[in-house]
Amino acid sequence: MKISGKIRRGLAGWQLVMMAMGLVGNFMVVEAAAPGAVVINEVAWAGSPVSANDEWLELYNPGAGPVDLAGWKIRDDGVDAFTFPAGSNVAGGGYFLIEDSENAVPGIAADAIYNMSLANSGDTIQLIDSNGVVIDTVNGSGGAWYAGSSSNFSSMERIAANGGDNAANFAASTGNGGTLMATPRAVNSVVGGSIPVSGTNLEGEWNVAKADIGDTVEFKVQVNAVDNLFSYGLVLNYDAAKLQYIDAAAGTFLSAAGAVPTSFQKGLESNQPGKLQIAEARTTEIKAGANGTGELAVITFKVLDGEGEALAPVLAAQSFLASPNADINFTAMVNPLNVNEGTLQLVTNLVVSQGTERYQLKLNWTASLSNTDHYRVERLDAHGQWKVLAGVTSTEFIDQDGVASGGRLIPQVIYQYRVTAVKGAVTSVPAAVSGQETRGLRGDNNRSDLIDGRDLENLAKHFAETDVLAGFDVLVDTTYDGRIDGSDLIDIGAGFAQKYV
């Protein structure tokens, strides 16, 4: 056990590898930081059962983009103890692990290594950017650590990224599921815990206690006994294999039932299922918030799976409530949705193969539900959206020219399909499969079986067009990205003068 001492020195730096992409080098862009852009997320001040010297710090970036740490400093009790070298950065939603030695966290590589010694009686640690701005502070009072233990070597974890430097926003780690009472480079074990503030709660409730697979249900977010709520941003993680996001709408609380103008925003992060962002703010000249209790938002989901389970979205640490001047601490409580055990099953044994004719892909699957009305066949388009190709009653479908939203297959492009059983208003969980047509040349955009000047001419006529334009030639878009550009030209150049036999 160490009684005193400070972070002393830094060792060798590391490099950030940046890759050039496309025809003109496009490089990773890192965001300028503001206070709270990166937080000191976890402090293992007591070491480990192996050695009291196994100390480490974890930084967390709650934002979407990377943050450049070059020239930043770790300040310990007012002393600049460590400077981050060039090339240091922390990815959006990512962690940056700083270890006393490479053995401080077994099996997890450090992002930086420097000799540190944190006093068991408590230190004040600050993260300072290259302009001298304090980005984050932990244990600012200078007294005993807010949490953690030198008896079981549990680390001190932050509960909410936006919860600030106060004892209520930190707790002792309950561990990573193994012997380590810490969560290095992973979500803190205490995330989602409560930061007690008198009378302020955020609740998530379903409109029904139980649901069947195929049911559409509503998840209602309510705030209780809040003072001066001006805006909020909520990030909900949900199991996309069991819940399908349909839509989200603003509640009546922040707008005072329409009497106060607000802006409500919603969207899946990076258009990928599993993480939903919703936000609302008052857009008024007088910056005053709402008081009391009411509904913030209503989110609609469809139950896809989870028979006999209890499903509930998880509120991510980036979530916040705010007055016109500062964040409002809150306690989050989410009630689960119980899914009944039913009989609707998955489409099974879905496979894709090349059809008997060229430029065909054939899907086959096994019927898994008696009296199914039909099967819905979809293909992922160039923008990552599922497009319906057909509704069929058989267990076979051929994607070929002439199919609406389908066909026009490009050789060597991997196409993704999914098939869903439909019975009335109920649908099964979709089964997915991918395949490609290999009987042809990628870049042969006129299907002459030779990549030649005519293919180049065809591309030139359509160069810079996107698929929102009438007359867009899908076969010229050989990279299947919804636009005709230099990447499609590369396909012609790579195979020029080649003939398919």
Secondary structure, DSSP 8 states (H G I E B T S, - for coil): ---S----EE-----------TTTT-----B---TTSSEEEEEETT--SS-TT--EEEEE--SSS-EE-TT-EEEETTEEEEE--TT-EE-TT-EEEEESSTTSSTT---SEEEE----TT---EEEE-TTS-EEEEESTT-SS-SS--SSS---EEES-TTS-SSGGGEEE---SSSS-SS-TTS--TTTT-----TT-EEEEEESSSEE-TT-EEEEEEEEEEEEEE-EEEEEEE--TTTEEEEEEEE-STTTTTTTS-EEEEEEEGGG-TTEEEEEEEE--SS---EEEEEEEEEEEEEE-S-TT-EE--EE-TT-EEE-SSSEE--EEEE--EEE--------EEEEEEE-SSTT-EEEEEE--STT--EEEEEEE-TTS-EEEEEEESSSEEEE-TTSTT-----TT--EEEEEEEEETTEE---EEEEE---SS-TT-TT-SSB-SHHHHHHHHHHTT-BTTSTT--GGG-TT-SSB-SHHHHHHHHHHTT-B--
